[in-house]
Amino acid sequence: MTNATTKGSILAWGWAFSVLLLITYLLCVAFGLIAPDTFHMHEAWAPLLPGFDWLTWPGFFAGAIGSFLYGWYIAILGVPLVRYFRKRIG
């Protein structure tokens, strides 16, 4: 596999994971705005997203950026790990 193919795969997975996590975050925020307090999920997001604070603009953007960056973190570490174990196992 060439270096260009490796970078392309990480780019594709990075964008896919990042957009997936960003959409999930936005859906959870929207759900939190319409659901009763007992069903809110913002307590689960707060420890995972530095700077996230429920119902503040800075907290909203910090959560969105953090969610997006977690997708890249997963791709940058995950794609090479999958390749490594794929070579070793099969």
C-alpha positions in Angstrom: 0.0 0.0 0.0 1.4 3.4 -1.0 1.9 6.3 1.4 -0.7 8.3 -0.7 -3.3 5.5 -0.2 -2.5 5.4 3.6 -3.1 9.2 3.9 -6.2 9.0 1.8 -7.7 6.3 4.0 -6.9 8.3 7.2 -8.5 11.4 5.6 -11.6 9.5 4.6 -12.0 7.9 8.1 -11.1 11.1 9.8 -13.8 13.0 8.0 -16.3 10.2 8.5 -15.7 9.8 12.2 -15.6 13.6 12.8 -18.8 14.3 11.0 -20.5 11.3 12.7 -19.5 12.5 16.1 -20.5 16.1 15.3 -23.9 15.1 14.1 -24.3 12.9 17.2 -23.4 15.8 19.4 -25.8 18.2 17.6 -28.6 15.6 17.9 -28.0 15.2 21.6 -28.0 18.9 22.2 -31.3 19.2 20.2 -32.8 16.3 22.2 -31.7 18.0 25.4 -33.6 21.2 24.4 -36.9 19.4 23.8 -36.8 16.5 26.2 -37.7 16.7 29.9 -34.7 17.2 32.3 -34.7 13.6 33.4 -33.6 12.5 29.9 -30.8 15.1 29.4 -27.5 13.7 28.3 -25.3 16.8 28.9 -24.0 15.3 32.1 -22.5 12.5 30.0 -20.8 15.0 27.5 -19.3 17.3 30.1 -16.5 15.1 31.4 -15.5 14.1 27.8 -15.5 17.6 26.2 -13.2 20.2 27.9 -14.9 23.6 27.9 -18.4 22.2 27.4 -21.0 24.0 29.5 -24.7 23.3 29.0 -26.7 26.1 27.3 -23.9 28.6 26.7 -22.6 29.6 23.3 -18.9 29.1 24.3 -19.8 25.7 25.8 -21.8 24.7 22.7 -18.9 25.5 20.3 -16.4 23.9 22.6 -18.5 20.7 22.5 -18.9 20.8 18.8 -15.1 21.3 18.2 -14.2 18.7 20.7 -16.6 16.2 19.1 -15.1 16.9 15.7 -11.5 16.5 16.9 -12.3 13.2 18.6 -13.2 11.8 15.2 -9.7 12.7 13.9 -8.1 11.3 17.0 -9.9 8.0 16.4 -8.9 7.9 12.7 -5.2 8.9 13.2 -4.8 6.1 15.8 -7.3 3.6 14.6 -6.5 3.3 10.9 -2.8 2.4 11.5 -3.8 0.0 14.2 -6.3 -1.8 12.0 -3.7 -2.1 9.3 -1.1 -3.4 11.7 -3.4 -6.1 13.1 -4.8 -7.0 9.7 -1.2 -7.8 8.6 -0.5 -9.8 11.7 -3.8 -11.8 11.8 -4.8 -12.3 8.3 
